[in-house]
Amino acid sequence: MADTSGKTEVRVAIDSDFLKKLENRLGVSRSTDLARTALSLLDWASAESEEGRLILSTDSGGKNVHRLVMPELTNMLNVKIASE
């Protein structure tokens, strides 16, 4: 049996078509790999937000700017400010 000390197993119900679309887009074949990638991105985004940074995307010319808006990231920053 594999050593799973220090790890938590998480189970979520996700639409099969949505999951398959993401796996294909990212070139991963296992849901575990997709979840690991998603959590890594969320970890980075939350760290950036915690530092007061905005997360933006642009087209290749640096125009048409879009800002990532996630209530969870905004709420996290509000909790940090309230605790100071």
HELIX and SHEET records of a PDB file:
HELIX    1   1 SER A   16  LEU A   26  1                                  11    
HELIX    2   2 SER A   31  GLU A   50  1                                  20    
HELIX    3   3 PRO A   71  SER A   83  1                                  13    
SHEET    1   A 2 LEU A  56  SER A  57  0                                        
SHEET    2   A 2 HIS A  66  ARG A  67 -1                                        
END                                                                             
